[in-house]
Amino acid sequence: MNHAEKIYKMVFAGVYPMYLQKAERKGRTKEEVDEIIFWLTGYNAKSLQQQIDKKSTFETFFNEAPQINPNASKITGVICGYRVEELEDPIVQKTRYLDKLIDELAKGRKMEKILRS
């Protein structure tokens, strides 16, 4: 199985608690993690919880996202050895965007910088 296939099949509900742990270990909050997810995907608290409850894969999670933020293309840099702006597969790229934003949160960046405002 290649990199993209693995990401397509990963269950968002399985990774979400890891995002929370990563942020909380660094003194950040679940609310901040959720705010990042809402900003990137257009989900709200209710629709995000529905994705978690139905154990959506990352493929479904991003395909059903109400609105990918137009500023997502401003997210650049390396995460997990991949330069996010060069990733060609849209699902892989969006997943790595999310990873990168959570990483920035855990590194102490201010929310307005993380949210590219």
C-alpha positions, 0 to 999 in steps of 0.5 A: 500500500502506498502513502496515498492509499494509507491516508485514504483509508485512515479513520479520522476518528482514530487520528483526532485524539492524537491531534488533541494529545499533541496539542494538550501536551503543549498546553493548547486546547481541544477548542483550538484544535477544533477551531483549526479543523473548522477553519480548514474544512468548514465543518462545525461542532455538530458536523465534525462530531458526525464525521467522528461518530461514523468513523469516516476515512480521511478520504470521506472526511475531506470529500464531505467537508463543507468548504476547504478554506481558500487560504489553505494554499498559503500553508507551506513547509515540510511535515512528515518528510513531505513538502505540503505545497508540492503534494499532488494528491488533493486528499493527501495534501489536505491531510498534511495541511491539517497535520501541519496546522496542528504541528504549528499549534503544538509549537506555540504559534499564535492562532492568527498566524496558524489560520493564515489571517 
